[in-house]
Amino acid sequence: MGFFRLFIFGALIYLLYRLVKSALGSTKIIDQRRTNGVIDEMVQDPSCKTYIPRRDAQKRSVAGREYFFCSKECADKFQEEMKR
Ligand SMILES: [Zn+2]
């Protein structure tokens, strides 16, 4: 019975450790998500050829295709050029 109680105690300590670790590590999890390939994917602005993170980019549908721009100005410029 002694071993069983020790096992339960150990499991409780482990759970507590996990809980504290997840509470303290919450900011670290966000950092990991930021560096995740899908979220931090780089896209090229077809107007000024600059690479910007997809989540910061201005998404605009031009001539039936979706493009990403660094700014609204670039999006407007590109859209004007496509019209010509
Ligand atoms: Zn641009």
PDB file of the backbone (N, CA, C, O) and the ligand in Angstrom, with CONECT records:
HET     ZN  A 101       1
ATOM      1  N   MET A   1       0.835  -1.210   0.000  1.00  0.00           N
ATOM      2  CA  MET A   1       0.000   0.000   0.000  1.00  0.00           C
ATOM      3  C   MET A   1       0.872   1.264   0.000  1.00  0.00           C
ATOM      4  O   MET A   1       0.508   2.308  -0.541  1.00  0.00           O
ATOM      5  N   GLY A   2       2.023   1.116   0.625  1.00  0.00           N
ATOM      6  CA  GLY A   2       2.940   2.257   0.702  1.00  0.00           C
ATOM      7  C   GLY A   2       3.380   2.737  -0.672  1.00  0.00           C
ATOM      8  O   GLY A   2       3.476   3.937  -0.931  1.00  0.00           O
ATOM      9  N   PHE A   3       3.641   1.781  -1.539  1.00  0.00           N
ATOM     10  CA  PHE A   3       4.084   2.121  -2.890  1.00  0.00           C
ATOM     11  C   PHE A   3       2.985   2.846  -3.672  1.00  0.00           C
ATOM     12  O   PHE A   3       3.240   3.798  -4.409  1.00  0.00           O
ATOM     13  N   PHE A   4       1.748   2.357  -3.483  1.00  0.00           N
ATOM     14  CA  PHE A   4       0.611   2.942  -4.184  1.00  0.00           C
ATOM     15  C   PHE A   4       0.408   4.408  -3.783  1.00  0.00           C
ATOM     16  O   PHE A   4       0.147   5.264  -4.629  1.00  0.00           O
ATOM     17  N   ARG A   5       0.532   4.683  -2.475  1.00  0.00           N
ATOM     18  CA  ARG A   5       0.365   6.059  -1.983  1.00  0.00           C
ATOM     19  C   ARG A   5       1.473   6.962  -2.531  1.00  0.00           C
ATOM     20  O   ARG A   5       1.251   8.130  -2.853  1.00  0.00           O
ATOM     21  N   LEU A   6       2.652   6.393  -2.625  1.00  0.00           N
ATOM     22  CA  LEU A   6       3.794   7.142  -3.164  1.00  0.00           C
ATOM     23  C   LEU A   6       3.552   7.464  -4.643  1.00  0.00           C
ATOM     24  O   LEU A   6       3.897   8.540  -5.133  1.00  0.00           O
ATOM     25  N   PHE A   7       2.949   6.499  -5.328  1.00  0.00           N
ATOM     26  CA  PHE A   7       2.649   6.676  -6.749  1.00  0.00           C
ATOM     27  C   PHE A   7       1.627   7.792  -6.949  1.00  0.00           C
ATOM     28  O   PHE A   7       1.792   8.642  -7.824  1.00  0.00           O
ATOM     29  N   ILE A   8       0.563   7.786  -6.129  1.00  0.00           N
ATOM     30  CA  ILE A   8      -0.472   8.827  -6.199  1.00  0.00           C
ATOM     31  C   ILE A   8       0.135  10.194  -5.895  1.00  0.00           C
ATOM     32  O   ILE A   8      -0.149  11.187  -6.566  1.00  0.00           O
ATOM     33  N   PHE A   9       0.986  10.215  -4.854  1.00  0.00           N
ATOM     34  CA  PHE A   9       1.647  11.459  -4.465  1.00  0.00           C
ATOM     35  C   PHE A   9       2.522  11.989  -5.611  1.00  0.00           C
ATOM     36  O   PHE A   9       2.535  13.183  -5.910  1.00  0.00           O
ATOM     37  N   GLY A  10       3.240  11.073  -6.228  1.00  0.00           N
ATOM     38  CA  GLY A  10       4.106  11.439  -7.348  1.00  0.00           C
ATOM     39  C   GLY A  10       3.308  11.971  -8.528  1.00  0.00           C
ATOM     40  O   GLY A  10       3.715  12.921  -9.197  1.00  0.00           O
ATOM     41  N   ALA A  11       2.153  11.335  -8.773  1.00  0.00           N
ATOM     42  CA  ALA A  11       1.286  11.761  -9.874  1.00  0.00           C
ATOM     43  C   ALA A  11       0.735  13.153  -9.610  1.00  0.00           C
ATOM     44  O   ALA A  11       0.628  13.974 -10.521  1.00  0.00           O
ATOM     45  N   LEU A  12       0.382  13.414  -8.342  1.00  0.00           N
ATOM     46  CA  LEU A  12      -0.129  14.731  -7.966  1.00  0.00           C
ATOM     47  C   LEU A  12       0.930  15.812  -8.137  1.00  0.00           C
ATOM     48  O   LEU A  12       0.656  16.901  -8.643  1.00  0.00           O
ATOM     49  N   ILE A  13       2.147  15.486  -7.704  1.00  0.00           N
ATOM     50  CA  ILE A  13       3.270  16.411  -7.854  1.00  0.00           C
ATOM     51  C   ILE A  13       3.506  16.707  -9.330  1.00  0.00           C
ATOM     52  O   ILE A  13       3.749  17.848  -9.722  1.00  0.00           O
ATOM     53  N   TYR A  14       3.430  15.650 -10.141  1.00  0.00           N
ATOM     54  CA  TYR A  14       3.651  15.802 -11.575  1.00  0.00           C
ATOM     55  C   TYR A  14       2.579  16.696 -12.202  1.00  0.00           C
ATOM     56  O   TYR A  14       2.881  17.567 -13.018  1.00  0.00           O
ATOM     57  N   LEU A  15       1.320  16.467 -11.806  1.00  0.00           N
ATOM     58  CA  LEU A  15       0.218  17.275 -12.336  1.00  0.00           C
ATOM     59  C   LEU A  15       0.364  18.741 -11.946  1.00  0.00           C
ATOM     60  O   LEU A  15       0.121  19.646 -12.745  1.00  0.00           O
ATOM     61  N   LEU A  16       0.771  18.950 -10.687  1.00  0.00           N
ATOM     62  CA  LEU A  16       0.991  20.303 -10.181  1.00  0.00           C
ATOM     63  C   LEU A  16       2.117  20.981 -10.967  1.00  0.00           C
ATOM     64  O   LEU A  16       2.042  22.160 -11.314  1.00  0.00           O
ATOM     65  N   TYR A  17       3.166  20.189 -11.234  1.00  0.00           N
ATOM     66  CA  TYR A  17       4.309  20.689 -11.989  1.00  0.00           C
ATOM     67  C   TYR A  17       3.887  21.083 -13.399  1.00  0.00           C
ATOM     68  O   TYR A  17       4.297  22.122 -13.916  1.00  0.00           O
ATOM     69  N   ARG A  18       3.064  20.241 -14.010  1.00  0.00           N
ATOM     70  CA  ARG A  18       2.559  20.518 -15.357  1.00  0.00           C
ATOM     71  C   ARG A  18       1.704  21.787 -15.380  1.00  0.00           C
ATOM     72  O   ARG A  18       1.787  22.600 -16.300  1.00  0.00           O
ATOM     73  N   LEU A  19       0.876  21.932 -14.328  1.00  0.00           N
ATOM     74  CA  LEU A  19      -0.036  23.075 -14.224  1.00  0.00           C
ATOM     75  C   LEU A  19       0.754  24.378 -14.094  1.00  0.00           C
ATOM     76  O   LEU A  19       0.478  25.366 -14.774  1.00  0.00           O
ATOM     77  N   VAL A  20       1.748  24.348 -13.194  1.00  0.00           N
ATOM     78  CA  VAL A  20       2.595  25.531 -12.970  1.00  0.00           C
ATOM     79  C   VAL A  20       3.389  25.852 -14.225  1.00  0.00           C
ATOM     80  O   VAL A  20       3.524  27.010 -14.620  1.00  0.00           O
ATOM     81  N   LYS A  21       3.905  24.809 -14.834  1.00  0.00           N
ATOM     82  CA  LYS A  21       4.722  24.985 -16.035  1.00  0.00           C
ATOM     83  C   LYS A  21       3.908  25.586 -17.187  1.00  0.00           C
ATOM     84  O   LYS A  21       4.391  26.454 -17.914  1.00  0.00           O
ATOM     85  N   SER A  22       2.662  25.109 -17.341  1.00  0.00           N
ATOM     86  CA  SER A  22       1.821  25.639 -18.423  1.00  0.00           C
ATOM     87  C   SER A  22       1.390  27.068 -18.147  1.00  0.00           C
ATOM     88  O   SER A  22       1.230  27.869 -19.068  1.00  0.00           O
ATOM     89  N   ALA A  23       1.198  27.390 -16.838  1.00  0.00           N
ATOM     90  CA  ALA A  23       0.822  28.752 -16.463  1.00  0.00           C
ATOM     91  C   ALA A  23       1.974  29.715 -16.706  1.00  0.00           C
ATOM     92  O   ALA A  23       1.781  30.829 -17.193  1.00  0.00           O
ATOM     93  N   LEU A  24       3.183  29.262 -16.354  1.00  0.00           N
ATOM     94  CA  LEU A  24       4.369  30.097 -16.544  1.00  0.00           C
ATOM     95  C   LEU A  24       4.787  30.147 -18.008  1.00  0.00           C
ATOM     96  O   LEU A  24       5.303  31.156 -18.488  1.00  0.00           O
ATOM     97  N   GLY A  25       4.558  29.056 -18.696  1.00  0.00           N
ATOM     98  CA  GLY A  25       5.003  28.958 -20.082  1.00  0.00           C
ATOM     99  C   GLY A  25       4.019  29.459 -21.110  1.00  0.00           C
ATOM    100  O   GLY A  25       4.223  29.254 -22.306  1.00  0.00           O
ATOM    101  N   SER A  26       2.947  30.116 -20.672  1.00  0.00           N
ATOM    102  CA  SER A  26       1.925  30.563 -21.616  1.00  0.00           C
ATOM    103  C   SER A  26       2.461  31.545 -22.646  1.00  0.00           C
ATOM    104  O   SER A  26       2.055  31.521 -23.807  1.00  0.00           O
ATOM    105  N   THR A  27       3.384  32.418 -22.212  1.00  0.00           N
ATOM    106  CA  THR A  27       3.961  33.377 -23.163  1.00  0.00           C
ATOM    107  C   THR A  27       4.859  32.663 -24.161  1.00  0.00           C
ATOM    108  O   THR A  27       4.964  33.059 -25.322  1.00  0.00           O
ATOM    109  N   LYS A  28       5.505  31.596 -23.684  1.00  0.00           N
ATOM    110  CA  LYS A  28       6.400  30.839 -24.551  1.00  0.00           C
ATOM    111  C   LYS A  28       5.598  30.131 -25.652  1.00  0.00           C
ATOM    112  O   LYS A  28       6.051  30.017 -26.790  1.00  0.00           O
ATOM    113  N   ILE A  29       4.409  29.665 -25.292  1.00  0.00           N
ATOM    114  CA  ILE A  29       3.547  28.995 -26.266  1.00  0.00           C
ATOM    115  C   ILE A  29       3.163  29.966 -27.385  1.00  0.00           C
ATOM    116  O   ILE A  29       3.130  29.592 -28.557  1.00  0.00           O
ATOM    117  N   ILE A  30       2.872  31.222 -27.009  1.00  0.00           N
ATOM    118  CA  ILE A  30       2.513  32.237 -27.996  1.00  0.00           C
ATOM    119  C   ILE A  30       3.697  32.488 -28.943  1.00  0.00           C
ATOM    120  O   ILE A  30       3.520  32.633 -30.152  1.00  0.00           O
ATOM    121  N   ASP A  31       4.905  32.536 -28.366  1.00  0.00           N
ATOM    122  CA  ASP A  31       6.101  32.727 -29.178  1.00  0.00           C
ATOM    123  C   ASP A  31       6.271  31.600 -30.178  1.00  0.00           C
ATOM    124  O   ASP A  31       6.618  31.820 -31.338  1.00  0.00           O
ATOM    125  N   GLN A  32       6.017  30.371 -29.698  1.00  0.00           N
ATOM    126  CA  GLN A  32       6.152  29.219 -30.576  1.00  0.00           C
ATOM    127  C   GLN A  32       5.149  29.288 -31.719  1.00  0.00           C
ATOM    128  O   GLN A  32       5.450  28.903 -32.849  1.00  0.00           O
ATOM    129  N   ARG A  33       3.951  29.784 -31.411  1.00  0.00           N
ATOM    130  CA  ARG A  33       2.930  29.904 -32.446  1.00  0.00           C
ATOM    131  C   ARG A  33       3.308  30.988 -33.447  1.00  0.00           C
ATOM    132  O   ARG A  33       2.993  30.891 -34.633  1.00  0.00           O
ATOM    133  N   ARG A  34       3.978  32.008 -32.960  1.00  0.00           N
ATOM    134  CA  ARG A  34       4.391  33.100 -33.856  1.00  0.00           C
ATOM    135  C   ARG A  34       5.427  32.639 -34.860  1.00  0.00           C
ATOM    136  O   ARG A  34       5.417  33.049 -36.020  1.00  0.00           O
ATOM    137  N   THR A  35       6.335  31.767 -34.391  1.00  0.00           N
ATOM    138  CA  THR A  35       7.385  31.303 -35.289  1.00  0.00           C
ATOM    139  C   THR A  35       6.931  30.102 -36.110  1.00  0.00           C
ATOM    140  O   THR A  35       7.685  29.583 -36.933  1.00  0.00           O
ATOM    141  N   ASN A  36       5.714  29.672 -35.885  1.00  0.00           N
ATOM    142  CA  ASN A  36       5.141  28.568 -36.663  1.00  0.00           C
ATOM    143  C   ASN A  36       5.083  28.955 -38.141  1.00  0.00           C
ATOM    144  O   ASN A  36       4.698  30.074 -38.482  1.00  0.00           O
ATOM    145  N   GLY A  37       5.460  28.039 -38.999  1.00  0.00           N
ATOM    146  CA  GLY A  37       5.547  28.317 -40.435  1.00  0.00           C
ATOM    147  C   GLY A  37       4.272  28.848 -41.057  1.00  0.00           C
ATOM    148  O   GLY A  37       4.326  29.713 -41.931  1.00  0.00           O
ATOM    149  N   VAL A  38       3.137  28.351 -40.628  1.00  0.00           N
ATOM    150  CA  VAL A  38       1.870  28.752 -41.233  1.00  0.00           C
ATOM    151  C   VAL A  38       1.538  30.203 -40.884  1.00  0.00           C
ATOM    152  O   VAL A  38       1.118  30.979 -41.742  1.00  0.00           O
ATOM    153  N   ILE A  39       1.733  30.555 -39.615  1.00  0.00           N
ATOM    154  CA  ILE A  39       1.383  31.901 -39.167  1.00  0.00           C
ATOM    155  C   ILE A  39       2.400  32.933 -39.660  1.00  0.00           C
ATOM    156  O   ILE A  39       2.042  34.034 -40.078  1.00  0.00           O
ATOM    157  N   ASP A  40       3.683  32.545 -39.600  1.00  0.00           N
ATOM    158  CA  ASP A  40       4.721  33.512 -39.963  1.00  0.00           C
ATOM    159  C   ASP A  40       5.188  33.358 -41.412  1.00  0.00           C
ATOM    160  O   ASP A  40       6.315  33.727 -41.743  1.00  0.00           O
ATOM    161  N   GLU A  41       4.348  32.828 -42.252  1.00  0.00           N
ATOM    162  CA  GLU A  41       4.698  32.625 -43.650  1.00  0.00           C
ATOM    163  C   GLU A  41       4.965  33.975 -44.319  1.00  0.00           C
ATOM    164  O   GLU A  41       4.221  34.936 -44.123  1.00  0.00           O
ATOM    165  N   MET A  42       6.025  34.030 -45.102  1.00  0.00           N
ATOM    166  CA  MET A  42       6.365  35.280 -45.774  1.00  0.00           C
ATOM    167  C   MET A  42       5.738  35.300 -47.173  1.00  0.00           C
ATOM    168  O   MET A  42       5.791  34.321 -47.918  1.00  0.00           O
ATOM    169  N   VAL A  43       5.156  36.428 -47.491  1.00  0.00           N
ATOM    170  CA  VAL A  43       4.547  36.581 -48.802  1.00  0.00           C
ATOM    171  C   VAL A  43       5.178  37.791 -49.496  1.00  0.00           C
ATOM    172  O   VAL A  43       5.615  38.737 -48.840  1.00  0.00           O
ATOM    173  N   GLN A  44       5.219  37.746 -50.818  1.00  0.00           N
ATOM    174  CA  GLN A  44       5.835  38.854 -51.545  1.00  0.00           C
ATOM    175  C   GLN A  44       4.787  39.827 -52.055  1.00  0.00           C
ATOM    176  O   GLN A  44       3.769  39.442 -52.631  1.00  0.00           O
ATOM    177  N   ASP A  45       5.069  41.081 -51.826  1.00  0.00           N
ATOM    178  CA  ASP A  45       4.234  42.152 -52.335  1.00  0.00           C
ATOM    179  C   ASP A  45       4.533  42.271 -53.836  1.00  0.00           C
ATOM    180  O   ASP A  45       5.655  42.631 -54.193  1.00  0.00           O
ATOM    181  N   PRO A  46       3.578  41.984 -54.725  1.00  0.00           N
ATOM    182  CA  PRO A  46       3.867  42.024 -56.164  1.00  0.00           C
ATOM    183  C   PRO A  46       4.089  43.440 -56.687  1.00  0.00           C
ATOM    184  O   PRO A  46       4.562  43.631 -57.808  1.00  0.00           O
ATOM    185  N   SER A  47       3.747  44.418 -55.871  1.00  0.00           N
ATOM    186  CA  SER A  47       3.897  45.807 -56.291  1.00  0.00           C
ATOM    187  C   SER A  47       5.301  46.340 -56.046  1.00  0.00           C
ATOM    188  O   SER A  47       5.917  46.895 -56.956  1.00  0.00           O
ATOM    189  N   CYS A  48       5.816  46.179 -54.833  1.00  0.00           N
ATOM    190  CA  CYS A  48       7.152  46.714 -54.511  1.00  0.00           C
ATOM    191  C   CYS A  48       8.172  45.613 -54.257  1.00  0.00           C
ATOM    192  O   CYS A  48       9.320  45.901 -53.919  1.00  0.00           O
ATOM    193  N   LYS A  49       7.757  44.319 -54.422  1.00  0.00           N
ATOM    194  CA  LYS A  49       8.622  43.139 -54.289  1.00  0.00           C
ATOM    195  C   LYS A  49       9.178  42.936 -52.877  1.00  0.00           C
ATOM    196  O   LYS A  49      10.179  42.241 -52.700  1.00  0.00           O
ATOM    197  N   THR A  50       8.547  43.526 -51.894  1.00  0.00           N
ATOM    198  CA  THR A  50       8.973  43.373 -50.505  1.00  0.00           C
ATOM    199  C   THR A  50       8.320  42.130 -49.914  1.00  0.00           C
ATOM    200  O   THR A  50       7.177  41.805 -50.235  1.00  0.00           O
ATOM    201  N   TYR A  51       9.056  41.440 -49.050  1.00  0.00           N
ATOM    202  CA  TYR A  51       8.483  40.286 -48.349  1.00  0.00           C
ATOM    203  C   TYR A  51       7.921  40.738 -47.001  1.00  0.00           C
ATOM    204  O   TYR A  51       8.592  41.422 -46.228  1.00  0.00           O
ATOM    205  N   ILE A  52       6.679  40.342 -46.738  1.00  0.00           N
ATOM    206  CA  ILE A  52       6.046  40.680 -45.468  1.00  0.00           C
ATOM    207  C   ILE A  52       5.429  39.428 -44.847  1.00  0.00           C
ATOM    208  O   ILE A  52       5.027  38.514 -45.567  1.00  0.00           O
ATOM    209  N   PRO A  53       5.352  39.382 -43.507  1.00  0.00           N
ATOM    210  CA  PRO A  53       4.656  38.242 -42.887  1.00  0.00           C
ATOM    211  C   PRO A  53       3.190  38.247 -43.306  1.00  0.00           C
ATOM    212  O   PRO A  53       2.529  39.286 -43.307  1.00  0.00           O
ATOM    213  N   ARG A  54       2.702  37.074 -43.657  1.00  0.00           N
ATOM    214  CA  ARG A  54       1.347  36.956 -44.183  1.00  0.00           C
ATOM    215  C   ARG A  54       0.286  37.585 -43.275  1.00  0.00           C
ATOM    216  O   ARG A  54      -0.674  38.194 -43.746  1.00  0.00           O
ATOM    217  N   ARG A  55       0.488  37.418 -41.924  1.00  0.00           N
ATOM    218  CA  ARG A  55      -0.512  37.941 -40.985  1.00  0.00           C
ATOM    219  C   ARG A  55      -0.536  39.468 -40.937  1.00  0.00           C
ATOM    220  O   ARG A  55      -1.528  40.061 -40.515  1.00  0.00           O
ATOM    221  N   ASP A  56       0.566  40.111 -41.374  1.00  0.00           N
ATOM    222  CA  ASP A  56       0.612  41.572 -41.384  1.00  0.00           C
ATOM    223  C   ASP A  56       0.234  42.145 -42.748  1.00  0.00           C
ATOM    224  O   ASP A  56       0.028  43.350 -42.892  1.00  0.00           O
ATOM    225  N   ALA A  57       0.148  41.274 -43.736  1.00  0.00           N
ATOM    226  CA  ALA A  57      -0.079  41.737 -45.103  1.00  0.00           C
ATOM    227  C   ALA A  57      -1.517  42.166 -45.373  1.00  0.00           C
ATOM    228  O   ALA A  57      -2.459  41.716 -44.721  1.00  0.00           O
ATOM    229  N   GLN A  58      -1.648  43.035 -46.337  1.00  0.00           N
ATOM    230  CA  GLN A  58      -2.955  43.484 -46.805  1.00  0.00           C
ATOM    231  C   GLN A  58      -3.389  42.520 -47.900  1.00  0.00           C
ATOM    232  O   GLN A  58      -2.733  42.411 -48.936  1.00  0.00           O
ATOM    233  N   LYS A  59      -4.485  41.829 -47.670  1.00  0.00           N
ATOM    234  CA  LYS A  59      -4.949  40.858 -48.659  1.00  0.00           C
ATOM    235  C   LYS A  59      -5.925  41.538 -49.613  1.00  0.00           C
ATOM    236  O   LYS A  59      -6.862  42.216 -49.190  1.00  0.00           O
ATOM    237  N   ARG A  60      -5.689  41.343 -50.894  1.00  0.00           N
ATOM    238  CA  ARG A  60      -6.582  41.952 -51.881  1.00  0.00           C
ATOM    239  C   ARG A  60      -6.774  41.004 -53.061  1.00  0.00           C
ATOM    240  O   ARG A  60      -5.821  40.392 -53.544  1.00  0.00           O
ATOM    241  N   SER A  61      -7.978  40.896 -53.500  1.00  0.00           N
ATOM    242  CA  SER A  61      -8.282  40.048 -54.645  1.00  0.00           C
ATOM    243  C   SER A  61      -8.191  40.909 -55.907  1.00  0.00           C
ATOM    244  O   SER A  61      -8.957  41.857 -56.080  1.00  0.00           O
ATOM    245  N   VAL A  62      -7.241  40.564 -56.788  1.00  0.00           N
ATOM    246  CA  VAL A  62      -7.048  41.311 -58.026  1.00  0.00           C
ATOM    247  C   VAL A  62      -7.168  40.358 -59.207  1.00  0.00           C
ATOM    248  O   VAL A  62      -6.463  39.351 -59.276  1.00  0.00           O
ATOM    249  N   ALA A  63      -8.055  40.675 -60.125  1.00  0.00           N
ATOM    250  CA  ALA A  63      -8.294  39.869 -61.332  1.00  0.00           C
ATOM    251  C   ALA A  63      -8.518  38.394 -60.994  1.00  0.00           C
ATOM    252  O   ALA A  63      -7.972  37.508 -61.653  1.00  0.00           O
ATOM    253  N   GLY A  64      -9.317  38.142 -59.971  1.00  0.00           N
ATOM    254  CA  GLY A  64      -9.667  36.782 -59.596  1.00  0.00           C
ATOM    255  C   GLY A  64      -8.612  36.026 -58.815  1.00  0.00           C
ATOM    256  O   GLY A  64      -8.796  34.851 -58.497  1.00  0.00           O
ATOM    257  N   ARG A  65      -7.506  36.690 -58.501  1.00  0.00           N
ATOM    258  CA  ARG A  65      -6.445  36.046 -57.720  1.00  0.00           C
ATOM    259  C   ARG A  65      -6.203  36.834 -56.454  1.00  0.00           C
ATOM    260  O   ARG A  65      -6.394  38.050 -56.422  1.00  0.00           O
ATOM    261  N   GLU A  66      -5.777  36.133 -55.394  1.00  0.00           N
ATOM    262  CA  GLU A  66      -5.500  36.819 -54.137  1.00  0.00           C
ATOM    263  C   GLU A  66      -4.038  37.179 -54.034  1.00  0.00           C
ATOM    264  O   GLU A  66      -3.161  36.343 -54.251  1.00  0.00           O
ATOM    265  N   TYR A  67      -3.781  38.425 -53.701  1.00  0.00           N
ATOM    266  CA  TYR A  67      -2.419  38.922 -53.547  1.00  0.00           C
ATOM    267  C   TYR A  67      -2.256  39.520 -52.159  1.00  0.00           C
ATOM    268  O   TYR A  67      -3.223  39.934 -51.519  1.00  0.00           O
ATOM    269  N   PHE A  68      -1.007  39.554 -51.715  1.00  0.00           N
ATOM    270  CA  PHE A  68      -0.704  40.144 -50.409  1.00  0.00           C
ATOM    271  C   PHE A  68       0.207  41.348 -50.615  1.00  0.00           C
ATOM    272  O   PHE A  68       1.175  41.305 -51.375  1.00  0.00           O
ATOM    273  N   PHE A  69      -0.133  42.409 -49.920  1.00  0.00           N
ATOM    274  CA  PHE A  69       0.620  43.654 -50.059  1.00  0.00           C
ATOM    275  C   PHE A  69       1.107  44.170 -48.713  1.00  0.00           C
ATOM    276  O   PHE A  69       0.522  43.872 -47.672  1.00  0.00           O
ATOM    277  N   CYS A  70       2.203  44.961 -48.749  1.00  0.00           N
ATOM    278  CA  CYS A  70       2.756  45.511 -47.513  1.00  0.00           C
ATOM    279  C   CYS A  70       1.892  46.659 -47.018  1.00  0.00           C
ATOM    280  O   CYS A  70       1.860  46.949 -45.822  1.00  0.00           O
ATOM    281  N   SER A  71       1.197  47.307 -47.932  1.00  0.00           N
ATOM    282  CA  SER A  71       0.366  48.442 -47.542  1.00  0.00           C
ATOM    283  C   SER A  71      -0.825  48.586 -48.480  1.00  0.00           C
ATOM    284  O   SER A  71      -0.863  47.986 -49.554  1.00  0.00           O
ATOM    285  N   LYS A  72      -1.780  49.376 -48.064  1.00  0.00           N
ATOM    286  CA  LYS A  72      -2.963  49.635 -48.866  1.00  0.00           C
ATOM    287  C   LYS A  72      -2.574  50.377 -50.152  1.00  0.00           C
ATOM    288  O   LYS A  72      -3.176  50.184 -51.208  1.00  0.00           O
ATOM    289  N   GLU A  73      -1.545  51.236 -50.031  1.00  0.00           N
ATOM    290  CA  GLU A  73      -1.068  52.012 -51.174  1.00  0.00           C
ATOM    291  C   GLU A  73      -0.558  51.091 -52.287  1.00  0.00           C
ATOM    292  O   GLU A  73      -0.844  51.286 -53.468  1.00  0.00           O
ATOM    293  N   CYS A  74       0.218  50.068 -51.857  1.00  0.00           N
ATOM    294  CA  CYS A  74       0.753  49.107 -52.821  1.00  0.00           C
ATOM    295  C   CYS A  74      -0.380  48.321 -53.473  1.00  0.00           C
ATOM    296  O   CYS A  74      -0.345  48.050 -54.673  1.00  0.00           O
ATOM    297  N   ALA A  75      -1.368  47.962 -52.689  1.00  0.00           N
ATOM    298  CA  ALA A  75      -2.520  47.221 -53.202  1.00  0.00           C
ATOM    299  C   ALA A  75      -3.258  48.053 -54.247  1.00  0.00           C
ATOM    300  O   ALA A  75      -3.632  47.547 -55.305  1.00  0.00           O
ATOM    301  N   ASP A  76      -3.460  49.319 -53.942  1.00  0.00           N
ATOM    302  CA  ASP A  76      -4.134  50.229 -54.876  1.00  0.00           C
ATOM    303  C   ASP A  76      -3.332  50.392 -56.161  1.00  0.00           C
ATOM    304  O   ASP A  76      -3.882  50.378 -57.263  1.00  0.00           O
ATOM    305  N   LYS A  77      -2.025  50.547 -55.997  1.00  0.00           N
ATOM    306  CA  LYS A  77      -1.126  50.731 -57.137  1.00  0.00           C
ATOM    307  C   LYS A  77      -1.154  49.508 -58.055  1.00  0.00           C
ATOM    308  O   LYS A  77      -1.259  49.624 -59.276  1.00  0.00           O
ATOM    309  N   PHE A  78      -1.056  48.328 -57.425  1.00  0.00           N
ATOM    310  CA  PHE A  78      -1.057  47.078 -58.186  1.00  0.00           C
ATOM    311  C   PHE A  78      -2.386  46.881 -58.910  1.00  0.00           C
ATOM    312  O   PHE A  78      -2.421  46.446 -60.061  1.00  0.00           O
ATOM    313  N   GLN A  79      -3.454  47.201 -58.235  1.00  0.00           N
ATOM    314  CA  GLN A  79      -4.787  47.047 -58.809  1.00  0.00           C
ATOM    315  C   GLN A  79      -4.951  47.974 -60.022  1.00  0.00           C
ATOM    316  O   GLN A  79      -5.566  47.603 -61.023  1.00  0.00           O
ATOM    317  N   GLU A  80      -4.398  49.168 -59.914  1.00  0.00           N
ATOM    318  CA  GLU A  80      -4.446  50.125 -61.028  1.00  0.00           C
ATOM    319  C   GLU A  80      -3.644  49.619 -62.221  1.00  0.00           C
ATOM    320  O   GLU A  80      -4.067  49.734 -63.372  1.00  0.00           O
ATOM    321  N   GLU A  81      -2.461  49.047 -61.915  1.00  0.00           N
ATOM    322  CA  GLU A  81      -1.593  48.521 -62.977  1.00  0.00           C
ATOM    323  C   GLU A  81      -2.231  47.341 -63.701  1.00  0.00           C
ATOM    324  O   GLU A  81      -2.044  47.165 -64.905  1.00  0.00           O
ATOM    325  N   MET A  82      -2.984  46.538 -62.961  1.00  0.00           N
ATOM    326  CA  MET A  82      -3.644  45.364 -63.542  1.00  0.00           C
ATOM    327  C   MET A  82      -4.798  45.750 -64.457  1.00  0.00           C
ATOM    328  O   MET A  82      -5.172  45.002 -65.361  1.00  0.00           O
ATOM    329  N   LYS A  83      -5.350  46.923 -64.208  1.00  0.00           N
ATOM    330  CA  LYS A  83      -6.482  47.387 -65.008  1.00  0.00           C
ATOM    331  C   LYS A  83      -6.037  47.802 -66.418  1.00  0.00           C
ATOM    332  O   LYS A  83      -6.795  47.712 -67.384  1.00  0.00           O
ATOM    333  N   ARG A  84      -4.785  48.257 -66.497  1.00  0.00           N
ATOM    334  CA  ARG A  84      -4.297  48.767 -67.767  1.00  0.00           C
ATOM    335  C   ARG A  84      -4.057  47.659 -68.782  1.00  0.00           C
ATOM    336  O   ARG A  84      -3.642  47.934 -69.909  1.00  0.00           O
TER     337      ARG A  84
HETATM  338 ZN    ZN A 101       4.593  47.261 -50.999  1.00  0.00          ZN2+
END
